[in-house]
Amino acid sequence: MENKIHEALKYYSYKREGLLKYINSKSDLTVEDIIDNAEELSILEYKITALEVALEN
């Protein structure tokens, strides 16, 4: 089970880094783009935090 959690953490961390790179590389994002990307980033952060807590328990 712990191995699956580590794999999921790797996946979500990879997705988070890709999203952050995308956001930081663009200078012409619209307000809607920023809100949508921030929402997706928030979801990824929540999942990562939940998986880290699961590892501790």
KEKE-3310 file (N, C-alpha, C; in steps of 0.2 Angstrom, whole numbers, plus 5000, padded with zeros to 4 digits):
npx = (5004:5010:5019:5010:5005:5017:5019:5008:5010:5022:5017:5007:5015:5023:5013:5010:5022:5023:5012:5015:5026:5020:5011:5020:5028:5021:5015:5004:4992:4975:4962:4953:4960:4970:4963:4957:4969:4974:4964:4965:4978:4976:4969:4978:4987:4980:4978:4991:4994:4985:4990:5002:4999:4993:5004:5011:5003)
npy = (4994:5006:5008:5012:5024:5031:5031:5038:5050:5054:5056:5066:5076:5078:5083:5095:5102:5104:5111:5123:5127:5130:5141:5150:5153:5160:5176:5181:5177:5176:5182:5172:5161:5161:5159:5146:5138:5140:5134:5121:5118:5120:5109:5099:5101:5098:5085:5080:5083:5076:5063:5063:5064:5051:5043:5045:5040)
npz = (5000:5004:4994:4983:4987:4987:4973:4969:4975:4968:4955:4957:4961:4950:4941:4948:4947:4933:4930:4938:4931:4919:4922:4927:4916:4907:4902:4898:4903:4905:4917:4919:4915:4925:4937:4934:4933:4946:4953:4949:4954:4968:4970:4967:4977:4989:4987:4987:5000:5008:5004:5010:5023:5025:5023:5035:5044)
capx = (5000:5014:5022:5005:5005:5023:5018:5003:5014:5026:5012:5004:5020:5025:5008:5010:5028:5021:5007:5018:5030:5016:5009:5026:5031:5016:5014:4998:4986:4969:4960:4950:4966:4973:4958:4957:4975:4974:4959:4968:4984:4974:4966:4984:4990:4976:4979:4997:4994:4982:4994:5008:4996:4992:5010:5013:4999)
capy = (5000:5012:5009:5015:5031:5035:5032:5044:5057:5056:5058:5073:5081:5080:5087:5101:5106:5106:5117:5129:5130:5133:5147:5155:5154:5164:5182:5184:5173:5179:5181:5165:5156:5161:5156:5139:5135:5140:5129:5114:5118:5119:5102:5095:5102:5095:5077:5079:5084:5070:5057:5063:5062:5044:5040:5046:5035)
capz = (5000:5004:4987:4979:4990:4984:4966:4968:4977:4962:4950:4958:4962:4943:4938:4951:4944:4926:4931:4940:4926:4914:4925:4928:4909:4903:4904:4895:4906:4907:4924:4919:4915:4932:4942:4932:4935:4953:4956:4948:4958:4974:4971:4968:4984:4993:4986:4990:5008:5010:5003:5015:5030:5024:5024:5042:5048)
cpx = (5004:5017:5017:5005:5011:5022:5014:5006:5018:5022:5010:5009:5023:5020:5008:5016:5026:5017:5010:5023:5026:5014:5015:5029:5027:5015:5008:4992:4980:4967:4957:4955:4969:4969:4957:4963:4976:4970:4962:4974:4982:4972:4972:4987:4986:4977:4986:4998:4991:4986:5000:5005:4995:4999:5013:5009:5000)
cpy = (5006:5014:5013:5022:5034:5036:5038:5050:5059:5059:5065:5078:5083:5084:5094:5105:5108:5111:5123:5132:5133:5140:5152:5157:5159:5171:5185:5180:5178:5178:5174:5160:5155:5157:5148:5135:5135:5135:5122:5113:5117:5112:5097:5095:5098:5087:5076:5079:5078:5063:5057:5062:5054:5040:5040:5042:5028)
cpz = (5000:4998:4983:4981:4987:4977:4965:4970:4971:4957:4951:4959:4955:4940:4941:4948:4937:4926:4933:4935:4920:4916:4925:4921:4905:4906:4901:4897:4907:4914:4924:4919:4922:4937:4940:4935:4942:4956:4955:4953:4965:4975:4971:4974:4989:4993:4989:4997:5011:5010:5008:5022:5030:5026:5031:5046:5047)
residu = (MET:GLU:ASN:LYS:ILE:HIS:GLU:ALA:LEU:LYS:TYR:TYR:SER:TYR:LYS:ARG:GLU:GLY:LEU:LEU:LYS:TYR:ILE:ASN:SER:LYS:SER:ASP:LEU:THR:VAL:GLU:ASP:ILE:ILE:ASP:ASN:ALA:GLU:GLU:LEU:SER:ILE:LEU:GLU:TYR:LYS:ILE:THR:ALA:LEU:GLU:VAL:ALA:LEU:GLU:ASN)
# end
